[in-house]
Amino acid sequence: MSDRRSGVLVTGASRGIGRATAVAFAERGFRVAVHYSSRRDDAEETLAQLAGDGHAVIGGDLADAGTARALVAEAVDRLGAVDVLVNNAAVAPTAANRHRIGETSWDTWTDAWRSMLDVNLLGAVNVTRAVAQHLIDRGAPGSIVNVGSRGAFRGEPDHPAYGASKAALHAFGQSAAIALAPHRISVTSVAPGFIATERQEAKLAGAEGDAVRDQSPFGRVGTPEEIAAAIVHLASPGAVWSSGTVLDLNGASYLR
């Protein structure tokens, strides 16, 4: 991939899909800003895996709008420019933030909704706004790729705030695709199914592992590298006509 889009900001790049995406862009000659919220050591490990030079590690809590804006400015300063944004950072579903209706306390319910919407939706919205303005001010083309979820379509009964935040992210991406097309900025989203990240190792190795793998007719789960490959493609100039799309990446485990 050889073009002017040389700077990439990947949010939530300390592990999993974010790390694989950062690695994939670096392998293609891009300079990458590796964002993290709290896992600085993991972000440094991502940095160590990147080919080439000119990369940077930047930290910040995307739940804070001012911080979201500031980290984009830092990425621009460290890389020289940001031409591609990957909105990957998210508060992911865990046993600790489970909030099924009728089975959790009011405080657990409201805390889960606030934390997931603040990062998964509003954090991505604010970073997108800042990167888009940077591109518009430069008169430069660019690409924004949102990492959504299969859960936006099939539902997340144990983590409804997660499913809702990802559905809203998909919808926001389509609105932004229309608004930013005149500026030569494409906006797309991917909707991964179950992915074999570090966070899921215990579940896949345990009693639930076979049932999770059997969700797909391939008899396995996806890999972070497979998601990263799709993201890199959607961010490329050759995929600009895909702007507005939401790409399912779930191994035919959920069809719509």
C-alpha positions as CSV (number, residue, x, y, z in Angstrom):
1,M,0.0,0.0,0.0
2,S,1.8,3.1,-1.2
3,D,0.0,6.5,-0.9
4,R,-0.1,9.7,1.1
5,R,-2.1,8.1,3.9
6,S,0.9,7.5,6.1
7,G,-0.2,8.2,9.7
8,V,-2.6,5.9,11.5
9,L,-4.2,6.3,14.9
10,V,-5.5,3.0,16.4
11,T,-7.4,3.4,19.6
12,G,-7.4,0.6,22.1
13,A,-4.2,-0.9,20.5
14,S,-2.6,-2.4,23.6
15,R,-3.9,-5.9,22.9
16,G,-6.2,-8.0,20.7
17,I,-7.7,-6.6,17.5
18,G,-6.1,-3.2,18.1
19,R,-2.6,-4.7,18.4
20,A,-3.1,-6.8,15.3
21,T,-4.3,-3.8,13.4
22,A,-1.4,-1.7,14.4
23,V,1.0,-4.5,13.4
24,A,-0.8,-4.9,10.0
25,F,-0.5,-1.2,9.2
26,A,3.1,-1.0,10.3
27,E,3.9,-3.9,8.0
28,R,2.6,-1.8,5.1
29,G,4.9,1.1,5.9
30,F,2.5,3.2,7.9
31,R,3.5,5.2,11.0
32,V,1.2,4.1,13.8
33,A,0.0,5.9,17.0
34,V,-0.8,3.1,19.5
35,H,-3.4,4.4,21.9
36,Y,-4.1,2.8,25.3
37,S,-6.3,3.7,28.3
38,S,-4.7,2.0,31.2
39,R,-2.4,-0.8,29.9
40,R,0.8,1.1,29.2
41,D,3.0,-2.0,29.4
42,D,0.9,-3.8,26.9
43,A,0.9,-0.8,24.6
44,E,4.7,-0.7,24.8
45,E,4.7,-4.4,23.8
46,T,2.6,-3.5,20.8
47,L,5.0,-0.8,19.9
48,A,7.9,-3.3,20.1
49,Q,6.2,-5.5,17.5
50,L,5.8,-2.8,14.9
51,A,7.9,-2.9,11.8
52,G,9.6,0.3,10.7
53,D,10.0,3.5,12.8
54,G,8.2,6.8,13.6
55,H,5.6,5.1,15.7
56,A,4.3,6.5,19.0
57,V,2.4,5.4,22.2
58,I,-0.2,7.7,23.4
59,G,-2.5,7.3,26.5
60,G,-5.8,8.7,27.5
61,D,-9.3,7.9,28.8
62,L,-11.7,8.3,25.8
63,A,-14.6,8.7,28.2
64,D,-13.4,12.3,28.7
65,A,-14.2,14.5,25.6
66,G,-11.3,16.8,26.2
67,T,-8.9,13.9,26.5
68,A,-10.2,12.4,23.3
69,R,-9.6,15.7,21.4
70,A,-6.1,16.1,23.0
71,L,-4.9,12.6,22.1
72,V,-5.7,13.3,18.4
73,A,-3.6,16.4,18.6
74,E,-0.8,14.4,20.2
75,A,-1.1,11.8,17.5
76,V,-0.9,14.4,14.8
77,D,2.1,16.0,16.5
78,R,4.0,12.7,17.0
79,L,3.2,11.3,13.5
80,G,3.2,14.5,11.5
81,A,-0.4,13.8,10.3
82,V,-3.2,11.3,10.8
83,D,-4.7,10.0,7.6
84,V,-6.4,6.9,9.0
85,L,-8.4,6.4,12.2
86,V,-9.4,3.0,13.6
87,N,-11.9,3.4,16.4
88,N,-11.3,0.1,18.3
89,A,-11.2,1.1,22.0
90,A,-14.2,-0.2,23.9
91,V,-15.4,-1.3,27.3
92,A,-15.8,-5.0,26.6
93,P,-18.4,-7.4,28.1
94,T,-17.0,-9.2,31.2
95,A,-18.5,-11.1,34.1
96,A,-17.9,-8.0,36.2
97,N,-20.0,-5.7,34.1
98,R,-22.8,-8.1,33.3
99,H,-26.1,-6.2,33.6
100,R,-29.0,-8.4,32.4
101,I,-32.4,-6.8,33.1
102,G,-34.0,-8.1,36.2
103,E,-30.8,-9.7,37.5
104,T,-28.6,-6.8,38.5
105,S,-28.8,-3.9,40.9
106,W,-29.8,-0.4,39.8
107,D,-26.3,0.9,40.4
108,T,-24.7,-1.9,38.4
109,W,-27.2,-1.2,35.6
110,T,-26.5,2.5,35.4
111,D,-22.8,2.2,35.8
112,A,-22.6,-0.3,32.9
113,W,-24.6,1.9,30.6
114,R,-22.6,5.0,31.4
115,S,-19.1,3.4,31.1
116,M,-19.9,1.6,27.8
117,L,-21.6,4.5,26.1
118,D,-19.0,7.0,27.2
119,V,-16.1,5.0,25.6
120,N,-17.7,2.8,22.9
121,L,-19.8,5.5,21.4
122,L,-19.0,9.0,22.6
123,G,-15.2,8.3,22.7
124,A,-15.3,7.1,19.1
125,V,-17.6,10.0,18.1
126,N,-15.2,12.6,19.6
127,V,-12.1,11.1,18.2
128,T,-13.7,10.9,14.8
129,R,-14.7,14.6,15.0
130,A,-11.2,15.6,15.8
131,V,-9.6,13.5,13.1
132,A,-12.1,14.5,10.5
133,Q,-11.5,18.2,11.3
134,H,-7.7,17.6,11.0
135,L,-8.3,16.1,7.5
136,I,-10.7,18.8,6.4
137,D,-8.3,21.5,7.5
138,R,-5.5,19.9,5.5
139,G,-7.7,19.3,2.5
140,A,-6.5,15.7,2.6
141,P,-8.4,12.5,1.9
142,G,-8.6,9.9,4.7
143,S,-10.3,6.8,6.1
144,I,-12.1,6.1,9.3
145,V,-12.9,2.5,10.3
146,N,-15.1,1.7,13.3
147,V,-14.9,-1.6,15.1
148,G,-18.4,-2.5,16.0
149,S,-19.8,-6.0,16.8
150,R,-22.1,-8.8,15.8
151,G,-23.9,-8.1,19.0
152,A,-25.3,-4.9,17.5
153,F,-27.5,-7.1,15.4
154,R,-28.2,-10.3,17.3
155,G,-28.5,-8.7,20.7
156,E,-26.5,-8.9,23.9
157,P,-28.9,-9.9,26.7
158,D,-26.2,-10.1,29.4
159,H,-24.6,-6.8,28.2
160,P,-27.3,-4.8,26.5
161,A,-25.3,-1.5,26.8
162,Y,-22.5,-3.1,24.8
163,G,-24.9,-4.2,22.0
164,A,-26.6,-0.8,22.0
165,S,-23.3,1.1,22.0
166,K,-22.1,-0.9,19.0
167,A,-25.3,-0.5,17.1
168,A,-25.1,3.3,17.7
169,L,-21.5,3.3,16.5
170,H,-22.6,1.6,13.2
171,A,-25.3,4.2,12.8
172,F,-23.0,7.0,13.5
173,G,-20.5,5.7,11.0
174,Q,-23.1,5.7,8.3
175,S,-24.2,9.3,9.1
176,A,-20.5,10.4,9.1
177,A,-19.9,8.6,5.8
178,I,-22.5,10.8,4.1
179,A,-21.3,14.0,5.8
180,L,-17.6,13.4,5.1
181,A,-17.8,12.1,1.5
182,P,-17.6,15.6,0.0
183,H,-14.3,15.9,1.8
184,R,-13.0,12.6,0.3
185,I,-13.1,10.9,3.7
186,S,-14.5,7.4,3.8
187,V,-16.2,5.9,6.9
188,T,-16.8,2.2,7.3
189,S,-17.5,-0.2,10.1
190,V,-16.7,-3.9,10.8
191,A,-18.9,-6.1,13.0
192,P,-16.7,-9.0,14.3
193,G,-18.2,-12.1,15.9
194,F,-16.3,-14.0,18.6
195,I,-12.6,-13.4,18.3
196,A,-9.7,-15.3,19.9
197,T,-8.2,-12.4,21.8
198,E,-6.2,-12.6,25.1
199,R,-9.3,-11.7,27.0
200,Q,-11.1,-14.7,25.6
201,E,-8.4,-17.4,26.2
202,A,-9.9,-18.8,29.4
203,K,-13.4,-19.0,27.9
204,L,-12.2,-20.8,24.8
205,A,-10.1,-23.2,26.9
206,G,-13.0,-24.0,29.3
207,A,-16.3,-25.8,29.2
208,E,-17.9,-23.2,26.9
209,G,-15.2,-23.3,24.3
210,D,-16.7,-26.0,22.0
211,A,-20.1,-24.2,22.0
212,V,-18.5,-20.9,21.1
213,R,-16.6,-22.5,18.2
214,D,-19.7,-24.3,17.0
215,Q,-21.5,-21.0,16.5
216,S,-19.7,-20.9,13.1
217,P,-20.0,-23.5,10.5
218,F,-16.2,-23.3,10.2
219,G,-16.0,-24.8,13.6
220,R,-13.7,-22.1,15.0
221,V,-13.6,-18.5,16.1
222,G,-12.0,-15.6,14.3
223,T,-8.5,-14.3,14.8
224,P,-7.4,-10.7,15.5
225,E,-5.3,-10.9,12.3
226,E,-8.4,-11.6,10.2
227,I,-10.2,-8.6,11.5
228,A,-7.1,-6.5,11.0
229,A,-6.8,-7.5,7.4
230,A,-10.3,-6.4,6.7
231,I,-9.7,-3.0,8.5
232,V,-6.6,-2.4,6.4
233,H,-8.5,-3.1,3.2
234,L,-11.4,-0.8,4.2
235,A,-8.9,2.0,5.0
236,S,-7.2,1.7,1.6
237,P,-8.0,4.1,-1.3
238,G,-9.2,1.2,-3.3
239,A,-12.1,0.6,-0.9
240,V,-13.4,4.2,-0.8
241,W,-16.6,3.0,-2.6
242,S,-17.3,0.9,0.4
243,S,-17.9,4.0,2.5
244,G,-21.0,3.7,4.6
245,T,-20.8,-0.1,4.8
246,V,-20.9,-2.3,7.9
247,L,-18.9,-5.5,7.1
248,D,-19.9,-8.7,9.0
249,L,-16.8,-10.6,10.1
250,N,-18.3,-13.6,12.0
251,G,-17.6,-16.7,10.0
252,A,-21.3,-17.1,9.0
253,S,-22.2,-17.4,12.7
254,Y,-24.9,-14.8,12.3
255,L,-26.5,-13.8,9.0
256,R,-28.7,-10.8,8.4
